[in-house]
Amino acid sequence: MGWLLIFTASIFEVVGAVGLKLYSQQKSLLRIVLYWGGFFISFALFYFSLRYLDLSIVYPVWVGLGTSGAVLANMFLFNEPKNIQRLIGLTIIIIGVVGLHLTM
């Protein structure tokens, strides 16, 4: 259950980051709801995941997956550069998250 919560929290962190990017481009109610709602739900799910998993695992996984997802979302939704350096960096983050998962 804890892993499902933290994975879902990471997805909502990406929603919040995309909402923030959209809101910074044009102010609207939908965009601020994506921004604030995404981060609020993400943080709430992060909080509840602590009932099942240790903070030393949950926090880096949440941040790592959220960061990776935000980078990928920006590459595909906002046409940010897709270069080898970014892909190597994402790979390293994902390897770290998987490594932490294996320590459980």
Secondary structure as the mmCIF struct_conf table of DSSP 4:
data_model
#
loop_
_struct_conf.conf_type_id
_struct_conf.id
_struct_conf.beg_label_comp_id
_struct_conf.beg_label_asym_id
_struct_conf.beg_label_seq_id
_struct_conf.end_label_comp_id
_struct_conf.end_label_asym_id
_struct_conf.end_label_seq_id
HELX_RH_AL_P HELX_RH_AL_P1 GLY A 2 GLN A 25
BEND BEND1 GLN A 26 GLN A 26
HELX_RH_AL_P HELX_RH_AL_P2 LEU A 29 SER A 49
TURN_TY1_P TURN_TY1_P1 LEU A 50 TYR A 52
BEND BEND2 LEU A 53 LEU A 53
HELX_RH_AL_P HELX_RH_AL_P3 LEU A 55 LEU A 77
BEND BEND3 PHE A 78 PHE A 78
HELX_RH_AL_P HELX_RH_AL_P4 ILE A 84 LEU A 102
TURN_TY1_P TURN_TY1_P2 THR A 103 THR A 103
#
